[in-house]
Amino acid sequence: MKAYPLHPIRRAINLDGAWEFAWLGEADLSSLDPARLRFDEIEAVPGVFDTGIKRYGARGTGVYRRRVPFPAPAGTRLRLRLNGLGLWGRVWWDGECLGDVELPYSGYTFEITANGADCHDLAIAVDNRFDAERTPLFPPYSDFYAYGGIYRSIELEELPPLHVERIRVQTVDLDAARVRLEIRLGGDVPDELTLRLAFDGGDGELVAARPEGGVVRLERVLPDSRPWSPDHPELHTVTVTLPHDQIVERFGLRTVAARDGAIWLNGERVRLLGINRHEAHPQLGPALPPALVAEDLQMIKALGCNFVRLVHYPHDPITLDLCDELGLLVWEETMGWQLGEREFLSPRARAQMVDQARRMVADGINHPSIILWAFLNESASDHPTAVPVYREISQAIRELDPTRLVTWASHRYERDLCWEFADVVSLNFYPGWIHPTGDWSTPNLSLIAPYLAEKADYCARPGLEGKPLLVSEIGACGLYGYHDRARAQWSEEFQADYFDEACRAILEEPRYAGLALWQFCDTRSYVNTGNIRVKPRGYNSAGLVDEYRRPKLAYDVVARRFREAR
């Protein structure tokens, strides 16, 4: 399944499938030469190498290799795209190192000049060891498992001498259905050219254009259209055709704004009813097939959600395509789980934070489902060293996309020093579960409503009163199949009661513009570390469904609450 944008006439090959594999373990990456390796195993791409019986839970380096039949005359421009791997990668083409993949989950492209051969050797080293210098955005204490492998599809394509890189589509007048197009060209761009522009598969029109800086800018009106929304996720395509290239982008007519303490979609106030979702499965890790992604999102939609927070890294482009189609509003975020002063003061870490934010925005720019760009979950935004970092990341996002809202999930509350950079205030808290929990005589559920009211009052103070307030995480764990008539903690009954009270308290408090419950499915977490004491089985078990998507009692409780709130 190919995610948008599409290039229907561009010569390309999908490289998914069975690859040769060599496990190196604790390898010295500085001297690694794939030509000297013995490849005596097979691994799937997309896939992970650390969930099978041979290397379950292993950390180290594995090298993938395959032959690529792709004849092209010498000098032809080729492009290799990796849509996501983890935690770190290095790529070789015909023995030449093309570069490194430093950001887990992010898409990377590599430019290649064809050497005239009919078949080529492609090798990719993937290392899932934690390294504070090399991959500082994925610390070992993160509350989600760091799988090793090539998580997503790989493609190789031939670039025509003149080609279309992307079309950015922006709604400039919702009522008039007017859009602004930025057609970014690549290769040998002439001073003047003629292209064909078409919407929704029509014949379109010929357009004579003079690119400025490789970009053609146009405005057009879409007849017989209506806005994209969760209830009516109407999508359109725009196609640009050149003599030897074509691109198809998909988009929706949609506006989003934050004012008066609320989020406004297409000029109408919207309350976000949502849930957090990881890319996770016990056997597949984050390398989820499209059918499973579609089933996850349909279960979320059936729950009554109009909103999903995709955590804690940029998700598969196919996920975003499906959210567009299903009508799910999206919070998309970068990596960075509880980072602090060390990372904020590290030039390498800071550069990676900004780089991943820019890649995320550039890749997702046309998805109408995305309304919130976010970064650095639960990081030390109360520390003075955070201020310039949060300023730089939010500015980088707005430079690329001033049309969407910017936020981050904070657990620093009143101490947060960076709220001036946010359009939306988003808070993570677990009253009655993690903190506060009261003393031995305090019923846990009684702590939820007062705590929510306290945070709502705080966010009514000057400087914050006009910003929408979201609960970006709240929840409690329940072990699938564990039932207790006394409703003991860890039972499905306790978890259902917790979510019932949390939903009631949030939805009855007008200051909250919405919520994202924690979380959709149980996910692999810490293994054999101190924090395992609060992670039975090594899982974060706060899912409304378990890791195999079997619903717990809380699923139906939340569905009822969300139905009542619609």
C-alpha positions as CSV (number, residue, x, y, z in Angstrom):
1,M,0.0,0.0,0.0
2,K,1.6,3.3,-1.2
3,A,0.9,6.4,0.8
4,Y,0.4,9.8,-0.7
5,P,1.8,11.5,-2.7
6,L,1.7,9.2,-5.7
7,H,3.9,9.3,-8.8
8,P,1.9,7.2,-11.3
9,I,4.3,7.4,-14.3
10,R,7.6,7.5,-12.4
11,R,9.6,4.3,-12.8
12,A,9.9,2.8,-9.3
13,I,10.2,-0.4,-7.3
14,N,9.0,-1.3,-3.9
15,L,11.7,-3.1,-1.9
16,D,9.6,-4.8,0.8
17,G,10.0,-8.5,1.2
18,A,12.5,-11.0,2.5
19,W,16.0,-9.6,2.8
20,E,19.3,-11.4,3.6
21,F,20.3,-10.7,7.2
22,A,23.5,-10.8,9.3
23,W,23.5,-10.4,13.1
24,L,26.6,-8.8,14.4
25,G,25.6,-8.0,18.0
26,E,28.1,-5.7,19.7
27,A,29.7,-4.5,16.4
28,D,32.2,-1.7,15.9
29,L,30.2,0.5,13.5
30,S,33.1,2.6,12.5
31,S,34.8,-0.3,10.6
32,L,31.7,-2.1,9.3
33,D,31.9,-3.3,5.7
34,P,28.9,-5.2,4.4
35,A,31.0,-6.8,1.7
36,R,32.9,-8.8,4.3
37,L,29.8,-10.1,6.1
38,R,28.2,-13.6,5.9
39,F,24.5,-13.2,5.4
40,D,23.0,-16.5,6.7
41,E,19.6,-15.4,7.9
42,I,16.4,-13.9,6.4
43,E,14.4,-11.0,7.9
44,A,11.3,-9.3,6.6
45,V,11.1,-5.7,5.6
46,P,9.1,-4.1,7.1
47,G,9.9,-6.0,10.3
48,V,11.9,-6.1,13.5
49,F,14.7,-8.5,14.4
50,D,14.2,-8.6,18.2
51,T,10.8,-10.3,18.7
52,G,11.5,-13.7,17.3
53,I,12.7,-16.7,19.2
54,K,16.3,-16.4,18.0
55,R,17.0,-12.8,19.3
56,Y,14.1,-11.9,21.6
57,G,14.9,-8.7,23.3
58,A,18.4,-8.5,21.9
59,R,20.3,-5.2,21.5
60,G,23.0,-4.8,18.9
61,T,23.5,-4.4,15.1
62,G,21.9,-6.3,12.3
63,V,22.7,-5.8,8.6
64,Y,20.0,-6.2,5.9
65,R,21.0,-6.9,2.3
66,R,19.2,-7.4,-1.0
67,R,19.9,-7.3,-4.7
68,V,18.0,-4.6,-6.5
69,P,17.2,-5.2,-10.3
70,F,17.0,-1.6,-11.6
71,P,18.8,-1.0,-14.8
72,A,19.4,2.7,-15.6
73,P,21.8,4.6,-17.9
74,A,24.9,5.9,-16.2
75,G,24.2,9.4,-14.8
76,T,20.5,8.8,-14.2
77,R,19.2,10.3,-11.0
78,L,17.8,7.8,-8.5
79,R,16.2,8.3,-5.1
80,L,16.0,5.8,-2.3
81,R,13.4,6.4,0.4
82,L,13.3,4.7,3.8
83,N,10.1,5.5,5.6
84,G,11.3,4.7,9.1
85,L,13.7,2.4,11.1
86,G,15.1,2.2,14.6
87,L,17.1,3.1,16.4
88,W,19.9,4.1,14.0
89,G,20.9,3.1,10.5
90,R,23.6,3.3,7.9
91,V,23.0,2.8,4.1
92,W,25.3,1.4,1.4
93,W,24.6,1.3,-2.4
94,D,26.9,-0.8,-4.5
95,G,29.5,-0.6,-1.7
96,E,29.3,3.2,-1.3
97,C,28.1,4.6,2.0
98,L,25.1,6.9,1.2
99,G,24.7,8.2,4.8
100,D,23.2,7.6,8.2
101,V,19.6,7.5,9.5
102,E,19.9,9.3,12.9
103,L,16.2,9.8,13.7
104,P,14.1,6.8,14.7
105,Y,10.7,6.6,12.9
106,S,11.5,9.5,10.5
107,G,11.6,9.2,6.7
108,Y,14.9,9.7,5.0
109,T,15.8,10.0,1.3
110,F,19.1,9.4,-0.4
111,E,20.1,10.6,-3.8
112,I,22.0,8.2,-6.1
113,T,23.7,8.7,-9.5
114,A,23.2,5.5,-11.5
115,N,26.4,3.7,-12.6
116,G,24.9,1.9,-15.6
117,A,24.7,-1.5,-13.9
118,D,21.5,-3.6,-14.3
119,C,21.5,-4.9,-10.7
120,H,22.7,-3.3,-7.5
121,D,23.6,-4.2,-3.9
122,L,21.7,-2.4,-1.2
123,A,22.8,-2.9,2.5
124,I,21.3,-1.3,5.6
125,A,22.8,-1.6,9.0
126,V,20.3,-1.1,11.9
127,D,21.4,-0.7,15.5
128,N,18.9,-0.7,18.4
129,R,21.4,0.0,21.2
130,F,20.7,3.0,23.3
131,D,23.3,5.7,22.8
132,A,23.0,9.1,24.5
133,E,25.3,10.7,21.9
134,R,24.1,9.1,18.7
135,T,20.4,8.8,19.4
136,P,19.7,11.2,22.2
137,L,16.0,11.5,21.5
138,F,15.3,7.8,22.6
139,P,16.5,7.5,26.2
140,P,16.5,4.0,27.7
141,Y,14.0,5.0,30.3
142,S,11.2,5.7,27.8
143,D,7.9,4.1,28.7
144,F,7.7,2.3,25.3
145,Y,9.9,-0.4,23.9
146,A,12.7,0.4,21.5
147,Y,12.5,-2.2,18.8
148,G,15.2,-2.8,16.3
149,G,14.5,-3.1,12.6
150,I,13.2,-1.5,9.4
151,Y,9.8,-0.5,10.5
152,R,8.3,0.7,7.2
153,S,8.5,0.4,3.5
154,I,11.5,1.2,1.3
155,E,11.2,2.5,-2.3
156,L,13.6,3.2,-5.1
157,E,12.6,5.5,-8.0
158,E,14.1,7.1,-11.1
159,L,13.9,10.9,-11.2
160,P,13.2,12.5,-14.5
161,P,15.5,15.4,-15.4
162,L,12.6,17.7,-14.5
163,H,10.3,16.4,-11.9
164,V,7.7,17.4,-9.3
165,E,8.9,17.1,-5.7
166,R,5.7,18.0,-3.8
167,I,2.5,20.1,-4.1
168,R,1.6,22.0,-0.9
169,V,-2.2,22.7,-0.7
170,Q,-3.5,25.3,1.7
171,T,-7.1,26.4,2.2
172,V,-7.2,30.2,1.9
173,D,-11.0,30.7,1.7
174,L,-13.2,28.0,3.1
175,D,-16.5,29.4,1.9
176,A,-15.3,30.0,-1.6
177,A,-13.4,26.7,-1.7
178,R,-10.2,28.5,-2.8
179,V,-6.9,26.9,-2.3
180,R,-3.3,28.0,-2.7
181,L,-0.9,25.6,-4.5
182,E,2.9,25.6,-4.1
183,I,4.3,23.2,-6.7
184,R,7.9,22.5,-5.9
185,L,10.0,21.3,-8.8
186,G,13.3,19.4,-8.8
187,G,16.1,18.6,-11.2
188,D,16.8,20.9,-14.2
189,V,14.1,23.6,-13.7
190,P,13.7,26.0,-16.7
191,D,12.8,29.6,-16.5
192,E,9.4,28.9,-18.2
193,L,7.4,25.7,-18.5
194,T,3.9,24.4,-19.2
195,L,2.2,21.9,-16.9
196,R,-1.2,20.3,-16.7
197,L,-3.2,20.9,-13.5
198,A,-6.2,18.8,-12.6
199,F,-8.4,18.2,-9.6
200,D,-10.2,14.9,-8.7
201,G,-9.1,13.0,-11.8
202,G,-10.5,15.5,-14.3
203,D,-8.9,16.6,-17.5
204,G,-7.7,19.8,-16.0
205,E,-6.0,22.7,-17.7
206,L,-2.7,23.7,-19.2
207,V,-0.8,26.3,-17.2
208,A,2.1,28.3,-18.5
209,A,4.3,29.1,-15.5
210,R,7.5,30.9,-14.5
211,P,8.9,29.1,-11.4
212,E,10.5,31.3,-8.7
213,G,13.1,29.5,-6.8
214,G,11.9,26.2,-8.2
215,V,8.3,26.8,-7.0
216,V,5.2,27.5,-9.0
217,R,2.5,29.3,-7.0
218,L,-1.2,29.2,-8.1
219,E,-4.7,29.7,-6.6
220,R,-7.7,27.9,-7.7
221,V,-11.4,27.3,-6.7
222,L,-12.8,23.8,-6.3
223,P,-16.3,23.6,-7.6
224,D,-18.9,21.3,-6.0
225,S,-16.9,20.7,-2.8
226,R,-17.5,20.9,0.9
227,P,-15.1,21.1,3.9
228,W,-13.4,18.0,5.4
229,S,-14.6,17.2,8.9
230,P,-14.8,14.1,11.1
231,D,-18.5,13.7,10.1
232,H,-17.8,14.3,6.4
233,P,-14.2,13.5,5.6
234,E,-14.4,14.7,2.0
235,L,-11.1,14.4,0.2
236,H,-9.8,15.8,-3.1
237,T,-6.8,15.1,-5.3
238,V,-4.7,17.5,-7.3
239,T,-2.5,16.2,-10.1
240,V,0.3,18.0,-11.8
241,T,1.7,16.5,-15.0
242,L,5.0,17.3,-16.8
243,P,6.2,15.8,-20.0
244,H,8.0,13.0,-18.1
245,D,6.6,13.1,-14.6
246,Q,3.4,13.3,-12.7
247,I,2.4,13.7,-9.0
248,V,-0.9,13.2,-7.2
249,E,-1.5,14.8,-3.8
250,R,-4.5,14.3,-1.7
251,F,-6.0,17.0,0.6
252,G,-9.1,18.3,2.2
253,L,-10.6,21.8,2.6
254,R,-10.2,22.6,6.2
255,T,-9.3,25.3,8.7
256,V,-8.3,25.1,12.3
257,A,-7.9,27.9,14.9
258,A,-7.5,28.4,18.7
259,R,-9.4,31.2,20.4
260,D,-11.6,31.9,23.3
261,G,-10.4,28.8,25.1
262,A,-11.6,26.5,22.3
263,I,-10.5,24.8,19.2
264,W,-12.4,25.8,16.0
265,L,-12.7,23.5,13.0
266,N,-14.0,25.1,9.9
267,G,-15.3,28.0,12.0
268,E,-17.2,25.8,14.4
269,R,-16.3,24.9,17.9
270,V,-15.2,21.3,18.3
271,R,-14.6,19.2,21.4
272,L,-11.9,16.6,21.0
273,L,-12.9,13.1,22.2
274,G,-9.8,11.1,21.8
275,I,-7.3,8.5,22.7
276,N,-3.5,8.0,22.6
277,R,-2.2,5.3,20.2
278,H,1.3,3.7,19.8
279,E,2.5,1.7,16.8
280,A,2.9,-1.5,18.7
281,H,2.3,-5.2,18.6
282,P,3.9,-8.1,20.6
283,Q,5.3,-9.9,17.5
284,L,5.4,-7.0,14.9
285,G,6.7,-4.2,17.1
286,P,5.9,-0.9,15.2
287,A,6.1,-2.6,11.8
288,L,2.3,-2.9,11.5
289,P,0.7,-4.0,8.2
290,P,-2.0,-1.6,6.7
291,A,-4.8,-4.0,7.6
292,L,-3.9,-3.9,11.3
293,V,-3.5,-0.1,11.3
294,A,-6.9,0.2,9.6
295,E,-8.5,-2.1,12.2
296,D,-7.0,-0.1,15.1
297,L,-8.3,3.2,13.7
298,Q,-11.8,1.7,13.0
299,M,-11.9,0.5,16.6
300,I,-11.0,4.0,17.8
301,K,-13.7,5.5,15.6
302,A,-16.2,2.9,16.9
303,L,-15.3,4.0,20.4
304,G,-16.8,7.4,19.6
305,C,-13.5,9.2,19.1
306,N,-13.1,12.1,16.7
307,F,-9.5,12.6,17.7
308,V,-6.3,10.5,18.1
309,R,-3.0,11.5,19.6
310,L,-0.2,9.5,17.7
311,V,2.5,9.0,20.3
312,H,5.5,9.4,20.8
313,Y,7.1,9.7,17.4
314,P,6.0,10.5,13.8
315,H,3.7,7.7,12.6
316,D,3.6,5.7,9.4
317,P,2.3,7.9,6.5
318,I,-0.3,5.2,5.8
319,T,-1.8,5.8,9.3
320,L,-2.3,9.5,8.3
321,D,-3.9,8.6,5.0
322,L,-6.3,6.4,6.9
323,C,-7.1,9.1,9.4
324,D,-7.9,11.4,6.5
325,E,-10.3,8.8,5.1
326,L,-12.0,7.9,8.4
327,G,-12.4,11.4,9.7
328,L,-10.1,11.3,12.7
329,L,-8.5,14.5,13.9
330,V,-4.8,14.0,14.6
331,W,-2.1,15.1,17.0
332,E,1.3,14.2,15.4
333,E,4.4,14.6,17.5
334,T,8.2,14.2,17.5
335,M,10.3,11.9,19.7
336,G,11.6,13.1,23.0
337,W,10.2,11.4,26.2
338,Q,11.1,13.2,29.4
339,L,14.2,14.9,28.0
340,G,16.0,17.4,30.2
341,E,18.9,19.7,30.7
342,R,21.5,17.4,29.2
343,E,19.7,17.1,25.9
344,F,18.7,20.8,25.9
345,L,22.4,21.8,26.2
346,S,23.6,19.2,23.6
347,P,24.0,20.8,20.1
348,R,23.5,17.4,18.6
349,A,20.3,16.6,20.5
350,R,18.9,20.0,19.8
351,A,19.7,19.8,16.1
352,Q,17.9,16.4,16.0
353,M,14.8,17.8,17.8
354,V,14.5,20.6,15.2
355,D,15.3,18.2,12.3
356,Q,12.7,15.7,13.2
357,A,10.1,18.5,13.7
358,R,10.8,19.8,10.2
359,R,10.7,16.4,8.6
360,M,7.4,15.6,10.3
361,V,5.8,18.8,9.1
362,A,7.1,18.5,5.6
363,D,5.9,14.9,5.2
364,G,2.5,15.6,6.7
365,I,1.7,19.0,5.3
366,N,-1.4,18.0,3.2
367,H,-3.2,15.8,5.7
368,P,-6.4,17.5,6.7
369,S,-6.7,15.2,9.7
370,I,-3.6,16.8,11.3
371,I,-4.6,19.8,13.4
372,L,-1.9,19.7,16.1
373,W,1.9,19.6,15.7
374,A,3.6,18.6,19.0
375,F,7.0,17.8,20.3
376,L,9.0,16.6,23.4
377,N,6.5,14.7,25.5
378,E,6.7,15.4,29.3
379,S,10.1,17.0,29.0
380,A,11.7,19.5,31.4
381,S,9.8,22.6,30.2
382,D,10.2,24.0,33.7
383,H,13.9,24.3,33.3
384,P,15.5,27.6,32.0
385,T,17.5,25.6,29.4
386,A,14.2,24.5,27.8
387,V,13.0,28.0,26.9
388,P,15.3,28.6,23.8
389,V,14.8,25.0,22.7
390,Y,11.0,25.1,22.8
391,R,11.1,28.5,21.1
392,E,13.3,27.2,18.3
393,I,11.2,24.1,17.7
394,S,7.9,26.0,17.7
395,Q,9.3,28.6,15.4
396,A,10.6,25.9,13.0
397,I,7.2,24.3,12.8
398,R,5.4,27.6,12.2
399,E,7.8,28.7,9.5
400,L,6.9,25.6,7.6
401,D,3.2,25.6,8.5
402,P,1.5,28.6,10.1
403,T,-2.0,27.0,9.5
404,R,-2.0,24.4,12.3
405,L,-1.8,24.6,16.1
406,V,1.4,23.9,18.1
407,T,1.5,22.2,21.5
408,W,3.3,19.7,23.7
409,A,2.2,17.3,26.5
410,S,3.4,18.8,29.7
411,H,3.5,17.4,33.2
412,R,5.2,20.5,34.7
413,Y,1.9,22.3,35.0
414,E,2.3,25.6,36.9
415,R,6.1,25.4,36.6
416,D,6.1,25.2,32.8
417,L,8.1,28.2,31.5
418,C,7.3,27.8,27.8
419,W,3.5,28.2,27.5
420,E,4.0,31.4,25.5
421,F,5.1,29.3,22.5
422,A,2.0,27.1,22.6
423,D,-1.3,27.6,20.9
424,V,-2.9,24.9,23.0
425,V,-2.1,24.0,26.7
426,S,-1.9,20.2,27.0
427,L,-1.5,18.4,30.3
428,N,-0.7,14.8,31.3
429,F,-1.9,13.7,34.7
430,Y,-3.0,10.5,36.5
431,P,-4.8,11.5,39.7
432,G,-5.6,8.5,41.8
433,W,-3.3,6.3,39.8
434,I,0.2,7.7,39.7
435,H,0.0,11.2,41.4
436,P,-1.6,12.3,43.6
437,T,-2.7,9.0,45.2
438,G,-3.7,10.3,48.7
439,D,-3.1,8.3,51.9
440,W,-4.2,4.8,52.7
441,S,-7.8,5.9,53.5
442,T,-8.5,8.0,50.4
443,P,-10.6,6.3,47.7
444,N,-8.6,6.8,44.5
445,L,-11.4,7.8,42.3
446,S,-12.4,10.7,44.6
447,L,-9.1,12.4,43.7
448,I,-9.9,12.8,40.0
449,A,-12.5,15.6,39.9
450,P,-10.8,18.0,42.4
451,Y,-7.4,17.6,40.6
452,L,-9.0,18.4,37.2
453,A,-10.7,21.4,38.7
454,E,-7.5,22.6,40.2
455,K,-5.7,22.5,36.8
456,A,-8.6,24.1,35.1
457,D,-8.4,27.0,37.5
458,Y,-4.7,27.4,36.9
459,C,-5.2,27.6,33.2
460,A,-7.8,30.4,33.6
461,R,-5.0,32.8,34.8
462,P,-3.9,35.7,32.6
463,G,-1.8,34.6,29.7
464,L,-3.4,31.2,29.5
465,E,-7.1,32.0,29.7
466,G,-7.6,32.3,26.0
467,K,-5.7,29.1,25.1
468,P,-7.6,25.8,24.7
469,L,-6.9,23.3,27.5
470,L,-6.5,19.6,26.6
471,V,-6.0,16.6,28.8
472,S,-3.4,14.9,26.7
473,E,-3.1,11.9,29.0
474,I,-5.2,10.4,31.8
475,G,-5.8,6.7,32.6
476,A,-5.1,3.7,34.8
477,C,-4.0,0.1,34.1
478,G,-6.1,-3.0,34.0
479,L,-4.9,-6.5,33.3
480,Y,-6.9,-8.2,30.6
481,G,-8.9,-11.1,32.1
482,Y,-8.3,-10.2,35.7
483,H,-11.6,-9.6,37.4
484,D,-12.3,-8.7,41.0
485,R,-15.7,-8.0,42.6
486,A,-14.0,-5.7,45.1
487,R,-12.7,-3.7,42.1
488,A,-9.1,-4.0,43.2
489,Q,-6.4,-2.0,41.4
490,W,-5.2,-3.8,38.3
491,S,-8.6,-5.4,37.8
492,E,-10.7,-4.6,34.7
493,E,-13.4,-3.4,37.0
494,F,-11.1,-0.8,38.7
495,Q,-9.9,0.4,35.3
496,A,-13.4,0.8,34.0
497,D,-14.4,2.8,37.0
498,Y,-11.4,5.0,36.6
499,F,-12.1,5.8,33.0
500,D,-15.7,6.4,33.7
501,E,-15.0,9.0,36.4
502,A,-12.2,10.6,34.4
503,C,-14.4,11.1,31.4
504,R,-17.3,12.4,33.5
505,A,-15.1,14.9,35.3
506,I,-13.4,16.2,32.1
507,L,-16.5,16.4,30.0
508,E,-18.5,18.3,32.7
509,E,-15.7,20.9,33.1
510,P,-16.2,23.6,30.4
511,R,-12.6,24.8,30.6
512,Y,-11.4,21.6,28.9
513,A,-11.5,21.7,25.1
514,G,-11.0,17.9,24.9
515,L,-9.1,14.8,26.1
516,A,-7.0,12.0,24.9
517,L,-7.2,9.0,27.2
518,W,-4.2,6.8,27.9
519,Q,-4.2,4.6,25.9
520,F,-5.7,2.5,23.0
521,C,-3.8,-0.8,23.4
522,D,-1.4,-2.3,26.0
523,T,2.2,-1.7,24.9
524,R,5.5,-3.3,25.7
525,S,7.5,-1.1,28.1
526,Y,10.4,-1.5,30.6
527,V,12.0,-4.9,30.9
528,N,14.0,-5.9,33.9
529,T,14.7,-2.4,35.3
530,G,13.6,-0.7,38.5
531,N,10.4,0.6,36.9
532,I,9.3,-2.9,36.1
533,R,7.7,-2.9,39.6
534,V,4.9,-0.8,38.2
535,K,4.8,-2.6,34.8
536,P,3.5,-6.1,35.3
537,R,4.5,-8.4,32.4
538,G,6.8,-5.5,31.2
539,Y,3.8,-3.8,29.7
540,N,2.0,-0.5,30.1
541,S,-1.4,-2.0,30.6
542,A,-3.5,1.2,30.5
543,G,-5.0,0.2,27.1
544,L,-8.8,0.0,26.6
545,V,-7.8,-3.1,24.7
546,D,-4.9,-5.5,25.3
547,E,-1.9,-5.9,23.1
548,Y,-3.9,-8.3,20.8
549,R,-6.8,-5.8,20.6
550,R,-9.1,-7.7,22.9
551,P,-11.5,-5.1,24.5
552,K,-11.5,-4.7,28.3
553,L,-14.5,-3.5,30.3
554,A,-13.3,0.1,30.0
555,Y,-13.7,0.1,26.2
556,D,-17.5,0.0,26.5
557,V,-17.6,2.4,29.4
558,V,-15.7,5.0,27.4
559,A,-17.8,4.4,24.3
560,R,-20.9,5.2,26.4
561,R,-19.4,8.4,27.8
562,F,-18.3,9.5,24.3
563,R,-21.7,8.8,22.8
564,E,-23.4,10.9,25.5
565,A,-20.9,13.8,24.8
566,R,-21.4,13.9,21.1
